[in-house]
Amino acid sequence: MVGFVSFTLSSCNWGPARIKQPAISPSGAGAAAVAQYDKNGDGVISGDELNASPALKAALPRLDTNKDGGVGGDEIAERVNAWKAMRTALASVRCQVTLDGRPLPGAQVVFEPEPFLGDQVKRATGVTNQFGDAAPTIAPEDKPDPKLPGGVYFGLYKVRISKQTSGRETIPARYNTDTILGQEVSYDDPAIKGNNMAFALKSGG
C-alpha cells in the first residue's frame, strides 16, 4: 500500500507543527542537473543524455512541460516546486520485484536520490519478502523525527536492485551498478498514485 502522510508534532507553545520537507533549491537543482547531464551544451537533457539518468527518463511525462522531448533546468525547477506544493514530508512506498516473471525474494532495493537534489534528500532501502514485495525507507537516523514511521522523500531516484549469493551478484548489472531503473516519488506519479510500482527484471540480455 502506498500512503502520503503530512506528519505533525505537538508543541507546548505553538500547537501542531508540520514536519519540514527536505530543503531543495528549485533553480539550483535545475542548474545542477543540466551541468551534470547536458553533454552537448544545448541547455536540454534529451536523447541519449536521458539514458544516464533513469530517474529523469522515468519522470519525463511530468517534467517535459513544453513537449520538446527533453528536460531543461526550468522544468526541473518547476517540478521541485510541485513537490513542495504537495506539502508532504514522506511517502510510504511499496514495490514488487520480479525476475523472469517470478517474485524475487531476498533482493535489496535501493532508491538513490539524484545528487542535483542536494544532500537533504536521503536514500531509501528495503529487502523483498517471499512475494517479491519491498517497502523502501530512509534510515532511522535520517528521519525528520525518530518517532515517525519510515518512508521515502519526494524526489527523483535511480533504483538499484541486487541479490548476492555466495558473495556473487546474481542480478544483471543493468539493474544495479549500471542501472536503467528510475522512479519519481510524488503524489501524481502513476505508479505511486495507482499503488502498482513494479520492477520486472529479466536475467537474459
N, C-alpha and C positions, 0 to 999 in steps of 0.2 A: 504494500500500500504506500502511496506517495502522499505526503501531507505538507502543508505550509503553515507555519506557526509564527505569529508575532509574539515573542516571549516578553513577559513583563516581570519586573521585580518590585517588591514593596519598599517604600522609603518612609522613614518616620516623619519627615517634614514635608515631603512633596507628593506622597501617594505613589501610584504605579508609575514606573519609568520604563520606556521601551528600550530593549537591548539594541545597541547600535549595530548597524551594518558595518562590514569592513570598509575602511576608507579607501576608495578608488578614485583617482583623478580621471574624469572622463576624457579631457583633452590630452592628459599625459599618457593614458592608456592607448589612445588612438595614435599618437605620435610614436610611441614606443613600438607598437605593433607594425606600423609602416616601416620604421627603421630596421626592424628585425626581418621582416618577410618580403618587402618590396625590393626584389633584387634588380629589376630593370630601371628603377628610379622614376616611374611614371606616376607615383603617388597612390597607386591602387594595387591591392594584393589580389591577383587574379591568375587564372590558368594554372600552370604547373606550380606557381608560388603557393597556391592554396594547399597543395599536397604536403607541404612542410608543416602546415598547421591543421591537423584534422579537426580541431575544435572550431576554427573559423569556417572550415568547409562544411561541417555539420550544421552550423548556425546560419549558413548563407541565406536561406529563405527569409530570415528575420533581419539579418544585417544589411542585405543588399536592397536598401530602400529606393535607390534610383534605377534598379533593374539593369545595371550595366554588366552584370556577371562577375563583379568583383567587390572588394571591401576597401573603403577608404577610411582614413583616420576619423573624419567627421561621423561616419556611420557607426564606427565602434564607440565613439563618444556618446552618440545618441542611444546606443543600446545600453551602455552603462547607466545612463540617466533613466532608462526604462526600468532597469532593475531597482534603482533607488526609489522610483515612484511606487514600486510594489510594497515597499516598507516591510520587508520580511527579512529576518536575520538569518535563519537556517531553514533548509528544506530537508525533510526526511525522504530519502530516495531508496527505492528497491529496484534491482535489475535482475534479469535472468541471463545466464551464460550457458550456451550450448556449444558442443563440439561435434561436428558432422551430424547434427540433428539430435544429439542426445545431451541431457543435462550434464554439466561438467562440475562435479563436486571437488572441494578442496583447492580451488583456484583462488589466487589473490587478485583482487580487483582494486586498482589504484586510480583515483581521479586526481590528475596532476594539473594544477591550475597554470594557465598561460602566464609566463613571467611578466608580460606587459601589464598585468592587472595589479602588480605590486605585491609586497610581502605580507599583507594582511589577509589575503585570500589563501587559506591553507589547504593542503592536500587532504584527501579523504581516502580511507582504505576499508576493505571488507574482505571476507572469505566466503566463498559459495558453500551452501549446505548440500545435502544429498540430492536436492531437487535443482541444483544449479542456481539457487537464489542467493543474492548478497545484498546487504544494506550498508553501503559505504558510509563512513562517518569520519569527521575530523577527530584528532587525538584529544584525550581529556584535557591536556594542558593548553590546547588551542581553543577550547570553548570560551565564549564570552563570559560564562559563569559556570563553575564546576557543578552546580546543582541542576543545570539544564541537561536535557537529553541530547544525544548526538544528532548529526545531520551534515549537510553539505551547503556551503555558501553558494549563493547565486554567482554564476560566472561561466567562463569557458575553460574546458578541460580536455587535455589529452587523456585517453583511457588506456591503461596498460594492464593486460591480463596475463598472468603467468602461473605455472604449476611445476614445481620441482619434484622429481622422482629420482631417488638415489643420487642427489646432487646434480641432476641433469635437467635442464629446461625441456619440457615436453610440448610446449606451445610454440608455434612458429613465431619468429622474431617480428613479423609484421603486426603482431598483436601486443608486443611488449617493448623490446628495445628499439625497434623501428616501427612503432605503432602507426596504424592507419585509422585507429578508432578515435573518435572525438564526440564530445557531448556538451551541450549547453544546459546548465541547470537554471531554469527560470520558470515562472508560473505558466507562461504561454508556449513553452516548448511542447510539441505534440506528445513526445514520449513521456514527459513528466506529467502533463495535464491528463493524458489518457491512461496513466499508470501501466504502460506497456513497454518500458525500456527493455530492450533485448539486444544481446550481442551474440550473433550467430557465427561462430568461428568454424573454419574448415582446416583440416590437417594437411590437405594437399595444396599444390601450387595454384 
